[in-house]
Amino acid sequence: MIVLDLDDTLLTDDHKISDENKEMIFKAQELGVYVVLASGRPTSAMTGFAKELKLDFYNSYMLSYNGAVITDLKENEILFEQTLTKEQIHELYDYSLKSKTHIITYLNDEIVSETNSEYIDVEKHITGLEHNKVPSFKAAVKTNAVKCILLEEPSYLKTVEDDLKLAMPHLSVSMSKPFFLEVAQNGIDKAHSLKILAEKLDIHQSEIIAVGNAGNDLTMIEYAGLGVWVENVTPELRDKGDLIVASNNNHGVAEVIKNYILN
């Protein structure tokens, strides 16, 4: 199995899959290797890429919302889902006020927030989801939701990350972009869901390659038999993988498949 983060890893900076990456992914699948997409993105913002790579045809799977959801692409059904409670989301909203950060969550395939921000605009652009700006975040969030993101300027948000991990050790906190601080239910991350999927498919840890670039990829990089960073990896993570390949814009995923699967 090869597990691929999307943004800044498989996708180029203009959010496309290069022909070089695509060609190698098809070759891997023809050999019977599962290609699994693992992203912080909502499920609906990953499906187009999965279809482009014919993952449904090859009976594969997708880990969305940083592993909070596992989708069987052939059957188009959810195998696993773990949400934040309404109370936890409200608690995070209170924390966002205190920490002076923006907060979003996802309801009915929409981005929900009480504020506007250039960083929320980035998430809108990446996911293609509608932004529902509401008068009251707490009033809008009446049910569980899969995850929240706190958003702010990167150097400041890094200090918030450290504080939030101390303030709410019962939640899973990781950085997916320098201005996106992702929060999911306790224990939820890409490695957790990857382990569930690998056990279902009877694939050993040593038979898994994971490729990523950011903090929310670290657990799967450490879990996989071969953990690979693309060249544009967050600098402080460079020594936490087994290997560094070419950047997302220079077909690093194709390099991994060519050297470690086809050869």
C-alpha positions in Angstrom: 0.0 0.0 0.0 1.2 3.5 -0.7 -0.6 6.3 1.2 -0.5 9.8 -0.2 -1.2 13.2 1.3 -2.8 15.5 -1.2 -2.0 19.2 -0.8 1.7 20.1 -1.1 2.5 16.4 -1.6 0.7 14.6 -4.5 -0.8 17.9 -5.8 1.3 20.6 -7.4 0.9 24.2 -6.1 -2.0 24.7 -8.5 -3.8 21.7 -7.0 -3.3 19.3 -9.9 -1.9 15.8 -10.2 1.0 15.9 -12.6 1.0 13.4 -15.6 4.2 11.9 -14.2 2.6 11.2 -10.8 -0.5 9.9 -12.5 1.4 7.5 -14.8 3.3 5.9 -11.9 0.2 5.6 -9.7 -1.6 3.7 -12.5 1.4 1.4 -12.8 1.5 0.7 -9.1 -2.3 -0.1 -9.1 -1.8 -2.4 -12.1 0.7 -4.4 -9.9 -2.0 -4.8 -7.2 -0.7 -2.0 -4.9 -3.4 -0.1 -3.0 -3.1 3.6 -3.5 -4.8 5.4 -0.6 -5.3 9.2 -0.4 -5.0 10.6 3.1 -5.8 14.2 3.6 -7.1 16.8 6.1 -9.6 17.7 3.3 -13.3 16.9 3.7 -14.4 13.8 1.9 -16.2 15.6 -0.9 -13.1 17.7 -1.7 -11.1 14.5 -2.3 -13.5 12.4 -4.4 -12.6 14.1 -7.7 -8.9 13.2 -7.3 -9.8 9.7 -6.3 -11.9 9.2 -9.5 -9.1 10.8 -11.6 -6.8 8.2 -10.3 -9.4 5.4 -10.8 -9.2 4.4 -7.1 -12.8 3.2 -7.2 -12.0 0.9 -10.2 -9.0 -0.5 -8.3 -11.1 -1.1 -5.1 -9.2 1.4 -3.0 -9.9 3.7 0.0 -9.6 7.3 1.2 -8.8 8.8 4.6 -10.4 12.2 4.9 -10.6 14.8 7.6 -7.1 13.7 8.8 -8.3 10.2 9.3 -11.6 10.8 11.0 -13.4 9.2 8.1 -12.4 6.1 6.0 -14.3 5.7 2.7 -14.5 2.5 0.6 -14.4 4.0 -2.9 -15.7 0.9 -4.7 -18.8 0.6 -2.6 -19.0 4.4 -1.9 -19.6 3.8 1.8 -18.1 5.0 5.0 -16.2 2.2 6.9 -15.2 4.4 9.9 -16.1 7.8 11.3 -15.2 9.5 14.5 -16.5 13.0 15.3 -16.1 15.8 17.8 -19.0 16.3 20.0 -21.1 19.5 19.9 -19.8 20.3 23.4 -16.1 19.9 22.3 -16.7 22.1 19.3 -18.3 24.8 21.5 -15.3 24.5 23.9 -13.0 25.0 20.9 -15.0 28.0 19.9 -14.5 29.5 23.4 -10.8 28.8 23.1 -10.6 30.5 19.7 -12.0 33.7 21.2 -9.5 33.5 24.0 -6.6 32.8 21.6 -7.8 35.4 19.0 -7.9 32.8 16.2 -10.6 32.2 13.6 -12.4 28.8 13.8 -14.2 26.8 11.2 -16.0 23.5 11.1 -17.9 21.6 8.4 -21.7 21.0 8.4 -23.7 19.7 5.4 -20.7 20.0 3.1 -20.3 23.7 4.0 -17.5 25.5 5.8 -19.1 27.2 8.8 -17.6 30.2 10.6 -18.6 33.3 12.4 -15.8 35.4 10.8 -14.1 36.1 7.5 -10.4 35.6 7.0 -7.9 35.4 4.2 -7.1 31.9 5.6 -10.7 30.8 5.4 -10.6 32.0 1.8 -7.7 29.6 1.2 -9.7 26.7 2.6 -12.7 27.7 0.4 -10.4 27.7 -2.7 -8.7 24.4 -1.8 -11.9 22.5 -1.1 -14.4 24.2 -3.4 -16.9 24.2 -0.5 -19.4 27.0 0.1 -18.7 29.2 3.1 -21.7 29.7 5.4 -20.8 32.7 7.6 -23.2 32.6 10.5 -24.2 35.2 13.2 -23.5 32.7 16.0 -21.1 29.8 15.6 -22.5 28.0 18.7 -26.1 28.4 17.5 -25.2 27.0 14.1 -23.3 24.0 15.5 -26.1 21.9 17.0 -24.7 18.4 16.2 -21.4 16.6 16.2 -18.9 17.4 13.4 -15.8 15.7 12.1 -13.2 18.3 12.9 -12.4 22.0 13.4 -9.6 24.2 12.2 -8.2 27.2 14.0 -6.7 29.7 11.5 -4.3 32.6 11.9 -0.9 34.0 10.9 1.7 31.2 10.9 4.2 32.3 13.5 1.4 33.2 15.9 -0.5 30.0 15.2 2.6 27.9 16.1 2.4 29.3 19.6 -1.3 28.5 19.7 -0.6 24.9 18.7 1.7 24.4 21.7 -0.8 26.1 24.1 -3.8 24.1 22.7 -2.1 20.8 23.2 -1.6 21.7 26.8 -5.0 23.1 27.3 -6.9 20.3 25.6 -4.8 17.1 25.8 -8.0 15.1 25.2 -8.1 16.2 21.6 -5.9 15.5 18.6 -4.1 18.6 17.4 -1.8 19.0 14.3 -0.7 21.5 11.7 -1.7 20.8 8.1 -0.6 24.2 6.7 1.3 26.9 8.6 -2.0 28.7 9.0 -4.3 25.7 9.6 -4.3 24.1 13.0 -6.5 21.0 12.8 -8.4 19.6 15.7 -10.0 16.1 15.8 -11.3 13.7 18.4 -8.8 12.1 20.8 -6.6 9.5 19.1 -7.7 10.4 15.6 -4.9 11.0 13.1 -3.8 9.5 9.7 -1.9 6.7 11.4 -4.9 5.6 13.4 -7.1 5.1 10.4 -4.2 3.7 8.3 -3.8 1.0 10.9 -7.5 0.2 10.8 -7.4 -0.1 7.0 -4.2 -2.1 6.9 -5.6 -4.6 9.4 -8.8 -4.9 7.3 -6.8 -5.6 4.2 -4.2 -7.8 6.0 -1.3 -5.6 5.0 1.7 -5.4 7.3 3.2 -2.1 8.5 6.4 -3.1 6.6 4.4 -3.3 3.3 3.2 0.4 3.6 4.8 3.5 2.1 3.5 6.9 3.3 4.3 10.2 1.6 3.6 13.6 3.1 4.9 17.1 3.8 3.4 18.5 7.0 2.7 18.0 10.7 -0.6 16.2 10.2 1.3 13.6 8.1 3.9 12.8 10.8 2.0 10.0 12.5 1.6 8.0 9.2 5.2 8.7 8.2 6.3 7.2 11.5 3.8 4.3 11.2 4.6 3.2 7.7 7.4 0.8 6.8 8.9 3.5 4.6 8.0 7.1 5.6 8.8 9.6 2.9 8.8 13.4 2.9 8.7 15.5 -0.3 11.4 18.1 -0.6 9.0 20.9 0.5 8.5 19.3 3.9 8.0 21.6 6.9 11.6 22.2 7.9 11.5 20.9 11.5 10.1 17.6 10.2 13.0 16.8 7.7 14.8 14.4 10.0 11.6 12.6 11.2 11.2 10.4 8.0 13.2 7.7 6.3 13.7 9.5 3.0 13.3 12.8 1.2 12.3 12.9 -2.5 11.6 15.6 -5.0 9.1 18.3 -4.2 5.3 18.3 -4.9 6.0 20.4 -8.1 8.7 18.0 -9.2 6.8 14.7 -9.1 8.2 13.4 -5.8 5.4 10.7 -5.6 6.4 9.4 -9.0 10.0 9.1 -7.8 8.9 7.0 -4.8 6.8 4.6 -6.9 9.5 4.2 -9.5 12.3 3.5 -7.0 10.5 1.6 -4.2 7.6 -0.1 -5.9 8.4 -0.7 -9.6 12.1 -1.5 -8.9 
